[in-house]
């Protein structure tokens, strides 16, 4: 399915401020190294301004101009990394880890909750435009599996009911606190830490 691409893109004031900070990190001769950060700037601006966080072609062309590289260099990076959306997505991007630790801890129940509460299947966007669901490989939070990434935030220790509650909150425009949904302290065992108890509150 072809994606309708916008014909124009310009960085807004918030993005320009971010770009100035990013480019200050690199010597002029190495500013092409800012490709990934600028792709993030574009994706976040699109999310802010259109409600869909993705990277259109004209925005990649704009990055190429800003960095003084051929557009193909930006396209190569954007299409290589999974974290950049090359087509419009829903307001919230649900990325469910289905790798072994999450699967063993109940990611199938989380998937079912996404189907039931968000009314969306893997690789699709819900009819209300609120959710796009993607199954991904290891999000790197295996100790607190199963994990669902919502946009840039991780929600951990999920089950069916807690996932439904999370999705219903997002529907209401609320943003629950990221992290463990059972109150786990970072990656401590369920029920609390067993060692270094004297520093647990720090």
Buried (B, 14 or more C-beta within 10 A) or exposed (E): EEEEEEEEBEBEEEBEEBBEEBBEEBEEEEBBBBBBBBBBBBBBBBBEEEBBBBBBBBBBBBBBEBBEBEBEBBBEBBEEEEBBBBBBBBBBBBBBBBBEBBBEBBBBBBBBBBEEBBBBEBEEBBEEBBBBBBBBEBBEBBBBBBBBBBBEEBBBBBBBEBBBBBBEEBBEEEEBEBBBBEEBEEEBEEEEBEEEEEEEEE
